[in-house]
Amino acid sequence: MIGDFYWSPILLLCCFLFDSLDGLVARALNVQSEFGKQMDSLADVISFGVGPAYLYSLYSPDIENKLFTIATCALIVVAGTIRLAKFNITPARPYFMGLPIPANAVFYIGVIIAIENESQAFIEFFSSKVNYFITPLFLSAMMLSFGFRMFSTKGMTKQWQDNIYQYILAVVVIILAIKFKYEAVSYTVIAYIILSVINTLTSKLKERYSI
């Protein structure tokens, strides 16, 4: 066991890349199957649930209190597993219902990368037991908030106005990367959540007044 906390989140980011590509390859080769769908979810539980939860546990502000640390990090795994199960039984939509587990994992990957690059803001924030616990509590709640429409690139059309939130997020990512560097990874997920909440509210208002 090397215990390299710097390369671990980088490898998890590679999982994020391969998770995006495997579906494209399966569709291109026309080898989609129910078995592959279930295997993909099982792999996601490990890559985007157990992996980030384990890394997050190593930065617990009260590492000696194993009950606190395990209970906090278990939220990531349990909520992620429920989220994947819900995804598997839900008909395909042009958006995600609740925060996708890969996006949730990216947040924690960003936290580790930022702390390993000595981000004082992140070090101070996650040194608080309250902040350390509330963060996965909030993100896990977002994963299980199936009423929220988290926009996706899969839902993009040729009409630019239909893709406005994707474009806004792309601009925000560039600004965050320039201003915050390593912290931008986690901030991007927060920006995605905020924009998705706005998208959900505006979409529901349009539906209400178009009837």
C-alpha positions as CSV (number, residue, x, y, z in Angstrom):
1,M,0.0,0.0,0.0
2,I,1.7,3.2,-1.2
3,G,-0.6,5.7,0.6
4,D,-0.2,8.3,-2.1
5,F,-3.0,10.7,-1.5
6,Y,-2.1,12.8,-4.5
7,W,-2.3,10.2,-7.2
8,S,-5.4,8.5,-5.8
9,P,-7.8,11.3,-6.7
10,I,-6.1,11.5,-10.1
11,L,-6.8,7.8,-10.8
12,L,-10.4,8.3,-9.7
13,L,-10.7,11.1,-12.3
14,C,-9.5,8.6,-14.8
15,C,-12.4,6.4,-13.7
16,F,-14.7,9.3,-14.4
17,L,-13.3,9.5,-18.0
18,F,-13.6,5.8,-18.6
19,D,-17.1,5.8,-17.3
20,S,-18.0,8.4,-19.9
21,L,-16.4,6.4,-22.7
22,D,-17.7,2.9,-21.9
23,G,-21.3,3.8,-22.8
24,L,-20.2,5.4,-26.1
25,V,-18.1,2.4,-27.0
26,A,-21.0,0.0,-26.1
27,R,-23.4,2.0,-28.3
28,A,-20.9,2.2,-31.1
29,L,-20.3,-1.5,-31.1
30,N,-24.0,-2.2,-30.5
31,V,-23.2,-4.4,-27.5
32,Q,-25.5,-2.8,-24.9
33,S,-27.1,-5.3,-22.5
34,E,-28.9,-5.3,-19.2
35,F,-26.0,-7.3,-17.7
36,G,-23.6,-4.5,-18.8
37,K,-25.9,-1.9,-17.3
38,Q,-25.9,-3.6,-13.9
39,M,-22.1,-4.2,-14.0
40,D,-21.6,-0.5,-14.8
41,S,-23.5,0.5,-11.7
42,L,-21.6,-2.0,-9.5
43,A,-18.3,-0.5,-10.8
44,D,-19.7,3.0,-10.1
45,V,-20.5,2.1,-6.5
46,I,-16.8,1.3,-6.0
47,S,-15.2,4.0,-8.2
48,F,-17.6,6.9,-7.2
49,G,-18.9,5.7,-3.8
50,V,-16.4,3.6,-1.9
51,G,-13.3,5.2,-3.4
52,P,-14.1,8.8,-2.6
53,A,-15.6,7.9,0.8
54,Y,-12.4,6.1,1.8
55,L,-10.2,9.0,0.7
56,Y,-12.5,11.5,2.5
57,S,-12.2,9.4,5.7
58,L,-8.5,9.9,5.7
59,Y,-9.0,13.6,6.2
60,S,-11.4,13.3,9.1
61,P,-10.8,16.1,11.7
62,D,-11.5,13.4,14.4
63,I,-9.8,10.3,12.9
64,E,-9.7,8.6,16.3
65,N,-13.5,8.8,16.6
66,K,-14.1,5.9,14.2
67,L,-17.9,6.0,14.7
68,F,-18.0,9.6,13.6
69,T,-15.8,9.1,10.6
70,I,-17.5,5.9,9.4
71,A,-21.0,7.3,9.9
72,T,-20.1,10.4,7.9
73,C,-18.4,8.6,5.0
74,A,-21.1,5.9,4.9
75,L,-23.5,8.6,3.7
76,I,-21.5,8.9,0.5
77,V,-21.7,5.2,-0.2
78,V,-25.3,4.5,0.9
79,A,-26.8,7.6,-0.9
80,G,-24.7,6.8,-4.0
81,T,-25.9,3.2,-4.1
82,I,-29.6,4.2,-3.8
83,R,-29.0,6.8,-6.5
84,L,-27.7,4.2,-8.9
85,A,-30.5,1.8,-8.1
86,K,-33.0,4.5,-8.8
87,F,-31.2,5.4,-12.1
88,N,-31.3,1.8,-13.3
89,I,-35.1,1.5,-12.9
90,T,-36.0,5.0,-14.3
91,P,-36.8,5.5,-18.0
92,A,-34.2,7.4,-20.0
93,R,-34.6,11.2,-19.8
94,P,-32.6,14.1,-21.3
95,Y,-31.6,15.1,-17.7
96,F,-30.6,13.4,-14.4
97,M,-32.9,13.0,-11.5
98,G,-30.8,14.2,-8.6
99,L,-27.1,14.7,-8.5
100,P,-25.3,11.9,-10.5
101,I,-22.9,9.9,-8.4
102,P,-19.9,10.7,-10.7
103,A,-20.4,14.4,-10.1
104,N,-20.7,13.8,-6.4
105,A,-17.4,11.9,-6.5
106,V,-15.7,14.7,-8.4
107,F,-16.5,17.0,-5.5
108,Y,-14.5,14.9,-3.1
109,I,-11.8,14.3,-5.6
110,G,-11.5,18.1,-5.8
111,V,-11.3,18.4,-2.0
112,I,-8.4,15.9,-1.8
113,I,-6.6,17.6,-4.7
114,A,-7.1,21.1,-3.1
115,I,-5.9,19.9,0.4
116,E,-2.9,18.1,-1.1
117,N,-2.0,21.3,-2.8
118,E,-2.2,23.2,0.5
119,S,-5.4,25.1,-0.1
120,Q,-5.8,27.0,3.2
121,A,-9.5,27.6,2.6
122,F,-10.2,23.9,2.2
123,I,-7.9,22.8,5.0
124,E,-9.6,25.2,7.4
125,F,-13.1,24.4,6.2
126,F,-12.8,20.6,6.6
127,S,-10.9,20.8,9.9
128,S,-14.3,21.6,11.4
129,K,-16.2,18.5,12.4
130,V,-19.5,20.2,11.6
131,N,-18.4,21.2,8.1
132,Y,-16.9,17.7,7.6
133,F,-20.2,16.1,8.4
134,I,-22.6,18.5,6.8
135,T,-20.8,18.4,3.4
136,P,-21.6,14.7,2.6
137,L,-25.0,15.1,4.3
138,F,-25.9,17.9,1.8
139,L,-24.4,16.2,-1.2
140,S,-26.1,12.9,-0.4
141,A,-29.4,14.7,0.0
142,M,-28.9,16.2,-3.5
143,M,-28.2,12.7,-4.9
144,L,-31.5,11.5,-3.4
145,S,-33.4,14.6,-4.5
146,F,-35.0,13.0,-7.5
147,G,-37.3,15.9,-8.1
148,F,-34.4,18.1,-9.2
149,R,-33.5,18.1,-12.9
150,M,-29.7,18.0,-13.2
151,F,-29.0,19.0,-16.8
152,S,-26.8,16.8,-18.9
153,T,-24.9,17.0,-22.2
154,K,-27.1,14.1,-23.3
155,G,-30.0,16.6,-23.3
156,M,-28.3,19.1,-25.6
157,T,-30.1,19.9,-28.9
158,K,-29.2,21.9,-32.0
159,Q,-31.2,24.8,-30.6
160,W,-28.7,26.9,-28.5
161,Q,-31.4,28.2,-26.2
162,D,-32.1,24.6,-25.1
163,N,-28.4,24.3,-24.0
164,I,-28.1,27.6,-22.1
165,Y,-27.3,26.0,-18.8
166,Q,-24.6,23.8,-20.3
167,Y,-23.0,26.9,-21.9
168,I,-23.2,28.9,-18.7
169,L,-21.5,26.0,-16.8
170,A,-18.7,25.8,-19.4
171,V,-18.0,29.6,-18.9
172,V,-18.2,29.2,-15.1
173,V,-15.7,26.3,-15.2
174,I,-13.2,28.4,-17.1
175,I,-13.6,31.4,-14.7
176,L,-13.3,29.1,-11.7
177,A,-10.2,27.4,-13.1
178,I,-8.5,30.7,-13.7
179,K,-9.4,32.2,-10.3
180,F,-9.2,29.2,-7.9
181,K,-7.0,26.6,-9.7
182,Y,-7.2,23.3,-7.7
183,E,-10.3,24.4,-5.7
184,A,-12.1,24.9,-9.0
185,V,-12.8,21.1,-9.2
186,S,-15.1,21.1,-6.2
187,Y,-16.5,24.6,-6.9
188,T,-17.6,23.3,-10.4
189,V,-19.8,20.7,-8.8
190,I,-21.4,23.4,-6.5
191,A,-22.0,25.6,-9.6
192,Y,-23.6,22.6,-11.4
193,I,-26.0,22.1,-8.5
194,I,-26.9,25.7,-8.3
195,L,-27.6,26.0,-12.0
196,S,-29.6,22.8,-12.0
197,V,-31.8,24.0,-9.1
198,I,-32.4,27.2,-11.1
199,N,-33.1,25.1,-14.2
200,T,-35.6,22.9,-12.2
201,L,-37.5,25.9,-10.8
202,T,-37.7,27.7,-14.2
203,S,-38.7,24.5,-16.0
204,K,-41.6,23.8,-13.5
205,L,-42.7,27.4,-13.8
206,K,-42.8,27.2,-17.6
207,E,-44.8,23.9,-17.4
208,R,-47.3,25.4,-14.9
209,Y,-48.0,28.5,-17.0
210,S,-48.0,26.8,-20.4
211,I,-51.0,24.6,-19.3
